[in-house]
Amino acid sequence: MTVAAEDRPNRIWWQLFALLLVSGLAVYSGIAFDEQKDRFWPETEILISVFNRKPSGLSGMKDIVTKIGQKNRTWQLPYRNLTDTKGMLVICQPTESLSELDAKQILEWVHKGNDLVYFDHFSYKLTRRLIDKLGIKSKDGDDLVDKKLAVTQTSVPEFAHVPSLLVSAERRLIGGTALLADKSGTLVTLVKHGKGRVLLGTVPSLCSNRRLSNQEAWPNFQFLANWMSTVNGAVIFDERCHGFSSATNVFHFLLRGPSGLVFWQLMLVLAVGVFSAAQRFGAMRQVVVARKISNLEFIFGLSNAFRRARANTAVLEILGQSFKNRLCKALGISPHESSENIVSAWNSSKQATSININELINNYERALSKKHLSDSDLRTLVGTCDKITRTFADSTDEKTKAESNT
């Protein structure tokens, strides 16, 4: 039992490790399953983000930029922090419209010599805050769904190896230098702003993941790759416009990823365990009921042990000492008195005529000197002691009755 008690803490640690391992595997296998599932299930929300690996996402474009050796990063900080950064900011169909302050800070950053790629539908006034500051207007046009348009601006370096673009659009732009247009108006335009450039377009799905499987749409990726290769710095994919915010707290940052899912799963298991243990009857426990031995069983067991050990002499000594104490108490003398004093006190008592106490003491001392005492001798001596005890008990009862009658 001692070994099991010492191993119990180690088993608890192994159980916690196994729980953490199973939870981690469950989370990561669930993430992998979701990624495979999203390839076949229709999307409920369009999110043109590099964090989105679904057909509407932009993760494929980010992978292409990484493979061509172009330095890139994602942006999740306030736009005022752009002042310490050099490069090209890419904004595609924001889920949260840019505020007046955001548009101002971005254009100030572009004015210092940086580039901006901004693709959106520009259907509402709130989405046109930035292009209004550049003097660009938007209007309705013919709806295009995966329409292949030939490129006419062949002299523009960004259109190298780009014979055509496969686009989908609803609106058109007015102003700037038109780079791609149809009969309804301009789809992609270039605007100079201070020392920087702004590439505007009403084709936010130009390089979405769903186009990777269509060979006719590959020039779309070539076009943006050409454009991003001219940047003086890093390509910055804006994710703040999609609701992603970078936290300065490292714990908050970690809890948003797979490690956070594992943590919350373990917290849920812990909460269920604590709630279960706090119920009215508490947690289930194994109750060990120890078997109680009666006094009679104890006496029988002890006598059997002495009998097997042939320890009659020890038994006689124990019982004789107990009898001596009771006898001295009845005679009114100390149990430490000598045998002669005990005999003298006995002879002076009323029970002296019943038993020869001197002979009993001699037989007792003679029996103790024997190495092996027979059962018959033991019973004889114990019987004599019991007889004396009963005599004193009877006399005590008679005295009590007499006192009660008087």
C-alpha positions in Angstrom: 0.0 0.0 0.0 2.9 2.4 0.7 4.2 2.0 -2.9 0.8 2.8 -4.3 0.6 5.9 -2.2 4.0 7.1 -3.4 3.2 6.4 -7.1 -0.1 8.3 -7.0 1.4 11.8 -7.6 3.3 10.5 -10.6 0.1 9.0 -12.0 -1.7 12.3 -11.7 1.1 14.1 -13.7 0.9 11.4 -16.4 -2.9 11.7 -16.5 -2.6 15.5 -16.9 0.0 15.1 -19.7 -2.3 12.6 -21.4 -5.2 14.9 -21.2 -3.2 17.8 -22.6 -1.9 15.6 -25.5 -5.4 14.4 -26.3 -6.8 17.9 -26.2 -4.0 19.2 -28.4 -4.5 16.4 -31.0 -8.3 17.0 -31.0 -7.8 20.7 -31.6 -5.3 20.4 -34.4 -7.2 17.5 -36.1 -10.3 19.7 -35.9 -8.5 22.6 -37.5 -7.2 20.3 -40.3 -10.7 18.9 -40.8 -12.2 22.4 -41.0 -9.6 23.4 -43.7 -10.6 20.3 -45.8 -14.3 20.9 -45.2 -14.1 24.5 -46.2 -12.8 23.5 -49.7 -16.2 21.8 -50.4 -18.8 23.7 -48.4 -20.1 27.0 -49.6 -19.0 30.1 -47.7 -21.5 32.0 -45.6 -19.3 35.2 -45.5 -16.9 36.7 -48.0 -13.7 37.6 -46.3 -10.8 38.7 -48.7 -8.1 38.2 -46.0 -4.7 36.5 -46.0 -6.0 34.6 -42.9 -8.8 33.1 -44.9 -7.9 29.9 -46.7 -11.4 29.5 -48.2 -12.1 30.3 -51.8 -12.8 34.0 -51.1 -9.6 34.4 -49.1 -6.3 35.9 -50.1 -3.9 33.4 -48.5 -2.8 32.1 -51.9 -1.6 35.6 -52.9 0.4 35.9 -49.7 2.1 32.5 -50.4 3.0 33.6 -53.9 4.6 36.8 -52.6 6.6 34.8 -50.0 7.8 32.3 -52.7 9.1 35.0 -55.0 11.3 36.3 -52.2 9.4 39.5 -51.5 9.4 40.5 -47.8 5.8 40.8 -46.5 3.9 41.0 -43.3 0.3 41.4 -41.9 -0.8 44.7 -40.4 -3.1 44.6 -37.3 -2.0 47.8 -35.5 -3.5 51.3 -35.6 -2.6 53.2 -38.8 -0.7 55.9 -36.9 2.0 53.3 -36.5 2.6 53.3 -40.2 5.0 56.2 -39.9 7.8 53.9 -38.8 7.2 51.5 -41.8 8.2 51.6 -45.4 6.5 49.6 -48.2 3.2 48.9 -49.8 -0.1 48.6 -48.0 -2.7 46.3 -49.5 -6.4 46.8 -48.6 -9.0 44.4 -50.1 -12.7 44.9 -49.4 -12.6 46.0 -45.8 -15.3 44.5 -43.5 -15.0 47.7 -41.4 -15.1 51.0 -43.3 -12.1 53.3 -42.9 -12.8 56.3 -40.7 -11.9 59.9 -41.7 -8.9 59.7 -39.4 -7.8 56.3 -40.8 -8.0 57.6 -44.4 -6.1 60.7 -43.4 -3.3 58.7 -41.7 -2.9 56.3 -44.6 -2.7 59.0 -47.2 -0.2 60.9 -45.2 1.9 57.8 -45.1 1.6 57.4 -48.9 2.5 61.0 -49.4 5.9 60.3 -47.9 6.8 57.9 -50.7 5.0 54.7 -49.9 2.4 52.8 -52.1 -1.2 51.7 -51.5 -3.3 49.1 -53.2 -6.9 49.6 -52.4 -9.5 47.3 -54.0 -13.2 47.6 -53.0 -16.7 48.0 -54.6 -17.0 51.6 -53.3 -20.7 51.2 -53.3 -21.5 53.3 -50.3 -20.4 56.7 -49.1 -18.6 55.3 -46.0 -16.4 53.2 -48.3 -15.4 56.2 -50.4 -13.8 58.3 -47.7 -10.3 57.6 -48.9 -10.9 57.9 -52.7 -12.9 61.2 -52.1 -9.7 62.7 -50.6 -7.9 61.7 -53.8 -10.6 63.3 -56.1 -11.7 59.9 -57.4 -15.4 59.2 -58.0 -17.3 55.9 -58.5 -20.3 55.1 -60.6 -22.5 52.1 -61.6 -21.5 50.0 -64.6 -22.3 46.7 -66.2 -22.0 43.7 -64.0 -19.0 41.5 -64.9 -18.7 37.9 -63.6 -15.3 36.3 -64.4 -15.1 38.4 -67.5 -11.8 38.2 -69.4 -10.5 41.7 -70.5 -7.5 42.2 -72.7 -4.8 44.5 -71.4 -4.2 47.6 -73.7 -1.6 49.3 -71.5 1.3 47.1 -72.7 3.9 49.8 -72.1 3.2 49.7 -68.3 5.9 47.6 -66.7 3.4 46.1 -64.2 1.6 44.5 -67.1 4.7 42.5 -68.2 3.6 38.9 -69.1 0.0 39.9 -68.5 -2.0 39.6 -71.7 -5.4 39.8 -70.0 -7.2 39.9 -66.6 -10.1 37.8 -65.4 -12.3 40.1 -63.4 -15.7 40.5 -61.6 -17.0 44.0 -61.0 -20.2 46.0 -60.4 -18.9 49.7 -60.3 -16.5 51.9 -62.2 -14.0 54.7 -61.2 -13.7 58.2 -62.6 -10.3 59.9 -62.4 -6.6 59.0 -62.3 -4.7 57.1 -65.0 -6.8 54.2 -66.2 -5.0 50.9 -66.4 -7.9 48.5 -67.1 -11.3 49.5 -68.5 -14.3 48.3 -70.4 -17.1 50.1 -72.2 -18.7 51.1 -68.9 -15.6 52.8 -67.5 -12.4 52.3 -65.6 -11.9 49.2 -63.4 -8.3 49.8 -62.2 -6.7 53.3 -62.0 -3.4 54.7 -60.8 -3.2 57.9 -58.8 -0.1 59.8 -57.8 -0.1 61.2 -54.3 2.9 63.1 -53.2 5.9 60.9 -53.5 3.8 57.7 -53.4 1.3 55.9 -55.6 -2.2 54.6 -55.1 -3.6 51.7 -57.1 -7.4 51.7 -57.0 -9.7 49.1 -58.3 -13.3 47.9 -58.2 -12.1 44.3 -58.5 -11.5 43.1 -54.9 -11.7 39.4 -55.9 -8.9 39.8 -58.5 -6.5 37.4 -56.8 -8.8 35.4 -54.5 -8.0 31.8 -53.7 -10.8 30.4 -56.0 -8.9 31.7 -59.0 -5.8 29.6 -58.3 -7.5 26.6 -59.9 -8.4 28.5 -63.1 -5.4 28.8 -65.5 -7.0 31.8 -67.2 -6.8 33.8 -64.0 -3.1 33.2 -63.4 -2.2 36.6 -65.1 -4.1 38.3 -62.3 -1.5 37.0 -59.8 1.3 37.9 -62.2 -0.1 41.5 -62.4 -0.1 42.0 -58.6 3.3 40.2 -58.3 4.8 42.6 -60.8 3.3 45.5 -58.9 4.5 44.3 -55.5 8.0 43.7 -56.8 8.5 47.4 -57.3 7.9 48.2 -53.7 10.7 49.9 -51.6 10.2 47.9 -48.5 7.8 45.2 -47.4 4.4 44.3 -48.8 1.9 44.9 -45.9 -1.4 43.0 -46.0 -3.9 45.1 -44.0 -5.9 42.9 -41.7 -7.0 45.6 -39.3 -9.7 46.5 -41.9 -11.0 43.0 -41.5 -11.4 43.3 -37.7 -8.1 41.7 -36.7 -6.3 43.6 -33.9 -2.8 42.8 -32.6 -2.8 42.7 -28.8 0.3 43.8 -26.8 -0.5 41.2 -24.2 1.3 37.9 -25.2 -1.3 35.8 -23.3 -4.1 37.4 -25.3 -2.2 36.9 -28.5 -1.6 33.2 -27.8 -5.2 32.5 -26.7 -6.5 33.5 -30.1 -4.7 30.6 -31.9 -4.8 26.8 -31.5 -3.1 27.1 -28.1 -6.0 29.2 -26.9 -8.4 26.5 -28.1 -6.5 23.9 -26.1 -6.5 26.1 -23.1 -10.2 26.8 -23.2 -10.9 23.1 -23.7 -8.9 22.2 -20.6 -10.7 25.0 -18.7 -14.0 23.5 -19.7 -13.0 20.1 -18.5 -11.7 21.6 -15.2 -14.9 23.6 -14.7 -17.0 20.4 -15.2 -14.8 18.6 -12.7 -15.1 21.4 -10.1 -18.8 21.6 -10.6 -19.2 17.8 -10.2 -17.1 17.8 -7.0 -19.1 20.6 -5.5 -22.5 18.8 -5.7 -24.4 18.0 -2.5 -23.1 14.5 -2.1 -19.6 15.4 -3.3 -17.4 13.3 -5.6 -17.6 9.6 -5.5 -15.1 8.0 -3.1 -14.3 4.5 -2.1 -15.1 4.0 1.5 -13.0 1.3 3.3 -14.9 -0.3 6.1 -12.6 -1.9 8.7 -14.0 -5.1 10.3 -14.5 -4.6 14.0 -13.5 -7.5 16.3 -15.7 -8.1 19.4 -14.1 -8.5 22.9 -15.0 -12.2 23.0 -13.3 -12.9 19.6 -10.2 -11.0 20.9 -10.1 -13.1 24.0 -10.5 -16.3 22.1 -7.8 -15.3 19.6 -5.4 -14.3 22.4 -5.9 -17.5 24.3 -5.5 -19.5 21.1 -2.2 -17.7 20.5 -0.9 -18.4 24.0 -2.0 -22.0 23.8 -0.1 -22.6 20.5 2.9 -20.9 22.0 2.6 -23.2 25.1 2.8 -20.0 27.3 0.7 -21.2 30.2 3.2 -19.8 32.6 2.8 -16.3 31.1 -1.0 -16.7 31.2 -0.9 -17.6 34.9 1.4 -14.7 35.7 -1.0 -12.3 33.9 -4.1 -13.7 35.6 -2.4 -14.0 38.9 -1.3 -10.4 39.0 -4.8 -9.3 38.2 -6.2 -11.6 40.9 -3.7 -10.2 43.4 -4.8 -6.6 42.7 -8.5 -7.5 43.3 -7.7 -9.5 46.4 -5.6 -6.8 48.0 -8.3 -4.2 47.2 -10.9 -6.4 48.9 -8.7 -6.9 52.0 -7.9 -3.2 52.1 -4.1 -3.5 51.7 -1.6 -2.4 49.1 -1.0 -4.7 46.2 2.7 -4.2 46.7 2.6 -6.0 50.2 4.6 -9.2 50.6 3.0 -12.6 50.5 3.2 -12.9 54.3 1.2 -9.7 54.8 -1.4 -10.9 52.3 -1.7 -14.2 54.1 -2.0 -12.4 57.5 -4.7 -10.1 56.1 -6.6 -13.0 54.6 -6.6 -14.9 57.9 -8.0 -11.9 59.7 -10.9 -11.7 57.2 -14.3 -13.5 57.4 -13.5 -15.7 54.3 -10.4 -17.3 55.9 -12.2 -20.5 56.7 -13.2 -21.2 53.1 -9.8 -21.4 51.4 -6.2 -21.8 52.5 -4.7 -18.7 50.9 -1.2 -19.7 52.0 -1.4 -23.0 50.1 -2.7 -21.1 47.0 0.2 -18.7 47.1 2.8 -21.5 47.4 1.2 -23.4 44.5 1.2 -20.2 42.4 4.9 -19.4 43.1 5.8 -23.1 42.4 3.9 -23.0 39.1 5.7 -19.9 38.0 9.0 -21.6 38.5 8.1 -24.4 36.1 9.3 -24.1 32.5 6.2 -25.7 31.1 2.9 -25.5 33.0 0.2 -28.1 32.2 -3.3 -27.1 31.3 -4.8 -29.0 34.2 -2.6 -27.1 36.8 -3.4 -23.8 35.1 -7.1 -24.6 35.3 -6.9 -25.6 39.0 -5.1 -22.4 40.0 -7.4 -20.2 37.9 -10.4 -22.0 39.3 -9.3 -21.4 42.9 -8.7 -17.7 42.2 -12.2 -17.4 40.6 -13.7 -19.1 43.7 -12.1 -16.5 46.0 -13.3 -13.7 43.7 -16.9 -15.0 43.8 -16.7 -15.3 47.7 -15.9 -11.6 48.0 -18.6 -10.8 45.4 -21.2 -12.7 47.4 -20.2 -11.0 50.7 -20.4 -7.6 49.0 -23.9 -8.3 47.7 -25.1 -9.4 51.2 -23.7 -6.3 52.7 -25.5 -4.1 50.2 -28.8 -5.8 50.8 -28.5 -5.4 54.6 -27.8 -1.7 54.2 -30.8 -1.3 51.9 -33.1 -3.0 54.4 -32.0 -0.8 57.3 
